[in-house]
Amino acid sequence: MRPGQSPEERLREALRARAAEVEPAPDALPRIRQRTAAARGFGLWAMVGAVAAVATAIAAGVVAVETTRGEHRTFPPAARISGTAEAPAPSTAPSTPAPAPPGSVNLPAYFTRNGRLYREFLPATADGDQARIRAAVLLSLQGRAKDPDYRSLWPDTVEVHGVTIDGSRVTVDLGGVGTAPADPPLAVQQLVYTVLAAATYTSMRHADGVRVLVDGAPVARLWGAVDTSGTLHQGTLAELQAPVWVIEPDQGAVVGKTFTVYLAGVVPEGTVDLRVRDAGGAIVDERVVQLSAGAPALGEARVQVTLPSGRYTVEAFLRSEKDGSVQWVDDHEFSVG
């Protein structure tokens, strides 16, 4: 405790630090709604359950917050952290959502573009903690991104023989690693970031590090270029993750006429340019967005946009302080239904 710091201030800092580690599950809110829908018709207990569900949604960080220059507003919870914004339910919708297939989950996977890491949430069928992490690693290393701009640095021959969990450490057994890629350290961080992100969607919730095996045996230096003799950890956020991401609309998404653009980035002063183009390339929306935090922290913002039906491309980018040129563009193609 710092001199003069009250217990309440210390508790507040501890809670804030713990919340920063939470990566909400993309299917958290639908699961909450399904549980509360099942409680309908039980009078007071249904009301208590609904209140508890709202508290759970808030604790999970599902409530969307829009932060734009000059204003700060809250919006209803989004259906998931990554993907299309939730469309209003039709009046004829069934009272209880249809259950997802057993083992079906959206998992985080990291890819590369222009020497930086980008994340997507991708569907997978995986039962159990090891299976979920293995599925996410396969999606990442084999380059199964929806965005055609995202790539894997790993060779096409790479395989994931298995995943084991020992306490808070995850061991990944790889095969077919081939020859060294163009950027071996970034390739290893692509793996590490994916494993640690996927671990938050398992019962372990948090992994402290990653150990790499090749064909069942430890390797002192992977490709002769990266030290993999011990436990691997995430590298520096600002040096590895892309300065700005478009998270929603997801690549190939179909959204309603009013939808949410969800941006994130590690940006000096937290200022990002947002632009939307129609199918012919004409700019139909352009604005400057202020993220919730500036570098070295990861900032976020959600902006509501209304457009007529059609195909569009959403772009987020930074402008050079030197000459105003466009840099670090991330873009997704999507459709308005």
C-alpha positions in Angstrom: 0.0 0.0 0.0 1.4 3.4 -0.9 1.7 6.0 1.9 -1.7 7.7 2.4 -3.5 5.2 0.2 -6.8 4.0 1.8 -7.8 0.3 1.7 -10.7 1.2 -0.6 -8.2 2.7 -3.1 -6.0 -0.3 -2.9 -9.0 -2.6 -3.5 -10.1 -0.5 -6.4 -6.6 -0.8 -8.1 -6.5 -4.6 -7.5 -10.0 -5.0 -9.1 -9.0 -2.8 -12.0 -5.8 -4.9 -12.6 -7.7 -8.1 -12.4 -10.4 -6.9 -14.8 -7.7 -6.0 -17.4 -6.8 -9.7 -17.6 -10.3 -10.8 -18.4 -11.0 -11.7 -22.0 -14.8 -12.3 -22.2 -16.0 -15.4 -23.9 -17.8 -14.4 -27.2 -20.7 -16.7 -26.4 -21.1 -15.4 -22.8 -24.2 -13.4 -23.2 -26.2 -16.0 -25.2 -25.5 -18.5 -22.5 -26.7 -16.0 -19.8 -29.9 -15.4 -21.8 -30.6 -19.1 -22.2 -30.3 -19.6 -18.4 -32.5 -16.7 -17.6 -35.1 -17.8 -20.3 -35.4 -21.2 -18.6 -36.2 -19.5 -15.3 -39.3 -17.7 -16.7 -42.6 -18.5 -15.0 -41.1 -19.0 -11.5 -42.1 -15.6 -10.1 -39.7 -14.1 -7.7 -36.9 -16.6 -8.4 -37.0 -15.7 -12.1 -36.5 -12.0 -11.2 -33.6 -12.9 -8.9 -32.1 -15.0 -11.7 -32.4 -12.2 -14.2 -30.7 -9.7 -11.8 -27.9 -12.2 -11.2 -27.5 -12.7 -15.0 -27.2 -8.9 -15.5 -24.5 -8.8 -12.8 -22.7 -11.7 -14.5 -22.8 -9.9 -17.8 -21.3 -6.7 -16.3 -18.6 -8.7 -14.5 -17.7 -10.5 -17.8 -17.3 -7.2 -19.5 -20.1 -7.9 -22.0 -21.7 -4.4 -21.8 -20.6 -2.4 -24.7 -19.3 1.1 -24.2 -19.0 3.6 -27.1 -16.2 6.1 -26.8 -15.9 8.7 -29.4 -14.4 12.2 -29.4 -16.4 14.5 -27.2 -18.9 11.9 -25.9 -19.2 8.8 -23.8 -22.3 6.6 -24.0 -23.3 3.1 -23.1 -25.2 0.7 -25.4 -27.0 -2.6 -24.8 -24.8 -5.6 -24.4 -23.5 -7.0 -27.7 -24.0 -10.7 -28.6 -20.3 -11.4 -28.5 -17.0 -9.7 -28.3 -16.0 -10.5 -31.9 -18.3 -10.9 -34.9 -21.4 -9.1 -36.0 -23.3 -6.8 -33.7 -26.4 -8.4 -32.3 -29.5 -7.6 -34.4 -32.9 -6.9 -32.6 -34.8 -10.1 -32.0 -38.0 -10.4 -34.1 -41.3 -10.4 -32.2 -41.9 -14.0 -33.3 -38.7 -15.3 -31.8 -39.0 -18.4 -29.6 -38.8 -17.7 -25.8 -35.8 -20.0 -25.4 -32.8 -19.8 -27.8 -31.8 -22.9 -29.6 -28.8 -24.6 -27.9 -25.5 -24.6 -29.7 -24.1 -27.9 -31.0 -22.2 -29.8 -28.3 -18.6 -28.5 -28.1 -19.2 -25.6 -30.5 -17.3 -22.5 -29.5 -15.7 -19.4 -31.0 -12.0 -19.4 -30.2 -9.3 -16.6 -30.4 -6.5 -17.2 -33.0 -3.7 -14.9 -33.8 -2.4 -14.2 -37.3 0.1 -11.7 -38.8 0.0 -8.8 -41.2 2.8 -6.4 -42.0 5.0 -7.8 -39.2 2.3 -7.5 -36.5 -0.2 -9.7 -34.8 -4.0 -9.6 -35.4 -6.7 -11.7 -33.7 -9.9 -13.3 -35.0 -12.5 -15.3 -33.3 -13.2 -18.5 -35.3 -15.7 -21.3 -34.8 -14.5 -24.7 -33.7 -15.9 -27.9 -32.3 -13.8 -28.9 -29.3 -14.8 -30.6 -26.0 -12.4 -30.2 -23.1 -9.6 -27.8 -22.2 -6.8 -29.4 -24.2 -9.0 -29.8 -27.2 -10.0 -26.1 -27.2 -6.4 -24.9 -27.1 -5.3 -27.4 -29.7 -8.2 -26.3 -32.0 -7.2 -22.6 -31.6 -3.5 -23.4 -32.3 -4.5 -25.3 -35.5 -6.6 -22.4 -36.7 -3.8 -20.0 -36.1 -0.7 -21.9 -37.3 -2.5 -23.3 -40.4 -3.6 -19.8 -41.4 -7.4 -20.3 -41.4 -8.2 -16.6 -41.0 -11.4 -15.2 -42.5 -9.6 -12.0 -43.4 -7.6 -12.7 -46.6 -5.0 -10.1 -45.4 -4.1 -12.2 -42.4 -1.4 -14.8 -42.7 0.4 -17.5 -40.6 4.1 -17.5 -40.6 4.2 -21.2 -40.0 4.8 -23.7 -42.9 1.8 -25.5 -44.4 3.2 -28.8 -43.1 2.9 -27.8 -39.4 0.9 -30.2 -37.2 -0.3 -30.1 -33.6 0.3 -33.6 -32.1 -1.2 -32.7 -28.8 -1.7 -30.2 -25.9 -1.1 -30.9 -22.2 -1.8 -28.7 -19.2 0.3 -28.8 -16.1 -1.0 -26.3 -13.5 -0.8 -22.9 -15.2 1.6 -24.0 -18.0 0.5 -25.3 -21.4 2.7 -27.6 -23.4 2.2 -27.8 -27.2 3.7 -30.7 -29.2 4.3 -29.7 -32.8 5.4 -31.5 -35.9 6.2 -30.6 -39.4 7.8 -27.3 -38.4 9.9 -27.1 -41.5 12.5 -24.5 -42.1 12.7 -21.1 -40.5 10.0 -18.6 -41.6 10.8 -15.0 -42.5 10.3 -13.8 -38.9 10.9 -16.7 -36.5 10.4 -14.6 -33.2 7.1 -13.3 -34.5 6.0 -16.8 -35.5 6.7 -18.1 -32.0 4.8 -15.2 -30.5 1.9 -16.0 -32.9 1.8 -19.4 -31.2 2.2 -18.0 -27.6 -0.5 -15.3 -28.0 -2.9 -17.9 -29.4 -2.3 -20.4 -26.6 -2.6 -17.9 -23.8 -5.8 -16.3 -25.3 -7.4 -19.7 -25.9 -6.6 -20.7 -22.3 -9.1 -18.1 -21.1 -11.8 -20.1 -22.7 -11.0 -23.2 -20.6 -11.5 -24.1 -17.0 -8.0 -23.0 -16.2 -8.9 -19.4 -17.2 -5.3 -18.2 -17.2 -2.0 -19.7 -18.4 1.3 -18.3 -17.2 3.4 -19.6 -20.1 3.9 -22.0 -23.0 6.4 -24.9 -23.5 7.1 -26.1 -27.0 8.0 -29.7 -28.0 8.7 -30.9 -31.5 7.8 -34.5 -32.2 7.5 -35.1 -28.5 10.9 -33.7 -27.5 12.1 -30.4 -26.2 14.0 -28.2 -28.6 16.7 -25.8 -27.4 16.4 -23.4 -30.4 13.4 -23.7 -32.7 14.6 -23.4 -36.3 18.0 -22.6 -34.8 16.8 -19.1 -34.3 14.5 -18.8 -31.2 15.3 -20.0 -27.7 12.5 -22.5 -26.8 14.5 -24.3 -24.0 12.2 -23.0 -21.2 8.7 -21.5 -20.7 7.7 -18.9 -23.3 5.8 -15.8 -22.4 4.1 -13.0 -24.4 6.3 -10.3 -25.8 5.7 -6.6 -25.4 2.2 -5.6 -26.5 3.2 -2.4 -28.3 6.0 -4.2 -30.3 3.9 -7.2 -31.4 0.2 -6.4 -31.7 -1.0 -4.3 -34.6 -1.4 -0.6 -33.7 -5.1 -0.7 -34.7 -7.6 -3.4 -35.3 -11.1 -3.6 -36.8 -12.9 -6.2 -34.6 -16.5 -5.6 -35.7 -18.0 -5.9 -38.3 -16.1 -9.2 -38.8 -14.8 -10.1 -42.2 -17.7 -11.3 -44.3 -20.3 -10.4 -41.7 -23.9 -9.4 -42.5 -25.2 -6.7 -40.2 -28.4 -4.7 -39.7 -28.7 -1.1 -41.1 -27.7 0.3 -37.7 -24.6 -1.6 -36.5 -21.6 -1.2 -34.3 -18.0 -0.7 -35.4 -15.7 -2.0 -32.7 -12.1 -0.8 -32.8 -9.1 -1.6 -30.7 -5.5 -0.5 -30.7 -2.3 0.5 -29.0 -2.1 4.1 -30.3 -0.3 7.3 -29.1 -3.0 9.5 -27.5 -5.6 6.8 -28.5 -6.7 8.6 -31.8 -7.8 6.4 -34.7 -9.2 7.3 -38.1 -12.3 5.4 -39.2 -13.6 5.2 -42.8 -16.3 3.2 -44.5 -16.4 2.7 -48.3 -19.2 1.4 -50.5 -18.8 -1.3 -53.1 -17.6 1.3 -55.6 -14.9 2.6 -53.3 -16.7 5.9 -52.4 -16.3 7.1 -48.8 -19.8 7.0 -47.1 -18.7 7.6 -43.6 -15.5 9.1 -42.2 -14.6 10.2 -38.6 -11.9 10.4 -36.0 -12.4 8.1 -33.0 -11.0 8.4 -29.6 -10.1 5.1 -28.0 -10.6 4.5 -24.3 -6.8 4.6 -23.6 -3.6 5.6 -25.4 -0.3 3.7 -25.7 1.1 1.7 -24.1 -2.3 0.5 -22.9 -4.8 -1.2 -25.3 -7.7 1.2 -26.0 -11.1 0.3 -27.4 -14.1 2.2 -28.9 -17.5 1.2 -30.3 -19.2 3.5 -32.8 -22.7 3.2 -34.1 -23.1 3.6 -37.9 -26.3 3.5 -40.0 -26.1 2.6 -43.7 -28.5 1.4 -46.5 -28.3 -2.2 -47.7 -25.2 -3.0 -49.7 -21.6 -4.2 -49.6 -19.0 -2.1 -47.7 -15.5 -2.0 -46.4 -14.7 -0.6 -43.0 -11.1 0.7 -42.5 -9.3 1.8 -39.4 -5.9 3.4 -39.7 -3.4 5.9 -38.3 -2.0 9.1 -39.9 1.7 9.8 -39.9 2.6 12.7 -37.6 5.2 13.6 -40.2 3.3 14.0 -43.4 -0.3 12.9 -42.7 0.0 9.7 -44.8 -2.2 6.7 -44.0 -0.5 4.0 -42.1 -1.3 0.6 -40.5 -4.6 0.0 -42.3 -6.9 -2.8 -41.1 -10.0 -3.4 -43.1 -12.9 -5.8 -43.3 -15.5 -6.4 -46.0 -19.1 -6.8 -44.8 -22.7 -6.4 -46.0 -25.6 -4.5 -44.7 -28.8 -6.6 -45.0 
